Amino acid sequence: MPKFRKKPVEIEAIKWTGDNFGELIQFAKSDIWFDDLGTLWIDTLEGDMIAKKGDYIIKGVKGEFYPCKPDIFAETYEVVSEA
């Protein structure tokens, strides 16, 4: 069976802390919203997804946004530069 390796691609991401609403809205603009219960929703290429507190919100290579669990983020990404 063939094996593949992820290409090294730089992304932008912000961790959802539960209270950094303004930072996330500025980052993802109209691709995220909060419902009446304060749940963070993200319009992804696969449909609307919920981000939980502690998840990273990633901006992909084509400008799309999606949530990523912190353990997966830590295994997949490393800091390239601080903003």
The 8 nearest C-alpha neighbors of each residue, nearest first, counted from 0:
[[1, 2, 3, 4, 5, 6, 7, 75],
 [2, 0, 3, 4, 5, 6, 7, 75],
 [3, 1, 0, 4, 5, 6, 7, 75],
 [2, 4, 5, 1, 6, 0, 7, 75],
 [5, 3, 6, 2, 7, 1, 75, 8],
 [4, 6, 7, 3, 8, 75, 2, 76],
 [7, 5, 8, 4, 3, 9, 75, 60],
 [8, 6, 5, 9, 4, 76, 10, 75],
 [7, 9, 6, 10, 60, 5, 59, 76],
 [8, 10, 7, 11, 79, 60, 76, 59],
 [11, 9, 59, 58, 8, 12, 60, 57],
 [10, 12, 58, 57, 9, 13, 59, 56],
 [13, 11, 57, 56, 58, 55, 10, 14],
 [12, 14, 56, 55, 15, 57, 11, 23],
 [13, 15, 55, 54, 16, 56, 53, 12],
 [16, 14, 53, 52, 54, 17, 55, 13],
 [17, 15, 52, 18, 53, 14, 19, 54],
 [16, 18, 52, 15, 19, 20, 53, 51],
 [17, 19, 16, 20, 15, 21, 52, 22],
 [18, 20, 22, 21, 16, 17, 23, 15],
 [21, 19, 23, 22, 18, 24, 17, 15],
 [22, 20, 24, 23, 19, 25, 18, 26],
 [21, 23, 25, 19, 24, 20, 26, 13],
 [24, 22, 26, 20, 25, 21, 27, 19],
 [23, 25, 28, 21, 26, 27, 22, 20],
 [24, 26, 22, 23, 28, 27, 21, 20],
 [27, 25, 23, 24, 28, 22, 13, 21],
 [26, 28, 24, 30, 25, 23, 31, 29],
 [29, 27, 24, 25, 30, 26, 31, 23],
 [28, 30, 31, 27, 32, 24, 42, 25],
 [29, 31, 42, 27, 28, 41, 32, 64],
 [32, 30, 41, 29, 40, 42, 27, 28],
 [31, 33, 40, 39, 34, 41, 30, 29],
 [32, 34, 39, 38, 37, 40, 35, 31],
 [33, 35, 37, 36, 38, 32, 39, 40],
 [36, 34, 37, 33, 38, 39, 32, 40],
 [37, 35, 34, 38, 33, 39, 40, 32],
 [38, 36, 34, 33, 35, 39, 17, 32],
 [39, 37, 33, 34, 36, 40, 49, 35],
 [38, 40, 33, 50, 49, 32, 37, 41],
 [41, 39, 49, 32, 31, 48, 33, 50],
 [42, 40, 31, 48, 47, 30, 43, 49],
 [41, 43, 47, 30, 46, 31, 48, 40],
 [44, 42, 46, 45, 65, 64, 47, 41],
 [43, 45, 46, 63, 42, 64, 65, 47],
 [46, 44, 43, 47, 42, 48, 65, 41],
 [47, 45, 43, 44, 42, 48, 41, 65],
 [46, 48, 42, 41, 43, 40, 49, 45],
 [49, 47, 41, 40, 46, 42, 50, 43],
 [50, 48, 40, 39, 41, 51, 47, 38],
 [51, 49, 39, 66, 54, 40, 48, 52],
 [50, 52, 54, 53, 49, 39, 15, 38],
 [51, 53, 17, 15, 16, 54, 50, 14],
 [54, 52, 15, 16, 51, 14, 69, 55],
 [55, 53, 68, 69, 67, 15, 51, 52],
 [54, 56, 14, 67, 13, 66, 15, 57],
 [55, 57, 66, 13, 12, 65, 14, 67],
 [58, 56, 12, 65, 64, 11, 59, 55],
 [57, 59, 64, 11, 63, 62, 12, 10],
 [60, 58, 63, 62, 61, 64, 57, 10],
 [59, 61, 62, 10, 58, 63, 8, 9],
 [62, 60, 59, 63, 58, 64, 10, 44],
 [63, 61, 59, 60, 58, 64, 27, 57],
 [62, 64, 59, 58, 61, 43, 65, 44],
 [65, 63, 58, 57, 43, 59, 62, 56],
 [64, 66, 57, 43, 56, 41, 67, 58],
 [67, 65, 56, 55, 50, 57, 54, 68],
 [66, 68, 55, 54, 72, 69, 56, 65],
 [67, 69, 54, 71, 70, 72, 55, 66],
 [70, 68, 72, 54, 71, 73, 67, 55],
 [71, 69, 73, 72, 68, 74, 67, 75],
 [72, 70, 74, 73, 68, 69, 75, 67],
 [71, 73, 69, 75, 70, 74, 76, 68],
 [74, 72, 70, 71, 75, 76, 69, 77],
 [75, 73, 71, 72, 76, 70, 77, 69],
 [74, 76, 72, 73, 71, 77, 70, 5],
 [77, 75, 72, 73, 74, 78, 71, 9],
 [76, 78, 79, 73, 75, 74, 72, 80],
 [77, 79, 80, 76, 81, 9, 73, 10],
 [80, 78, 77, 81, 9, 76, 10, 82],
 [81, 79, 78, 82, 77, 9, 11, 10],
 [80, 82, 79, 78, 11, 12, 77, 13],
 [81, 80, 11, 79, 78, 12, 13, 10]]
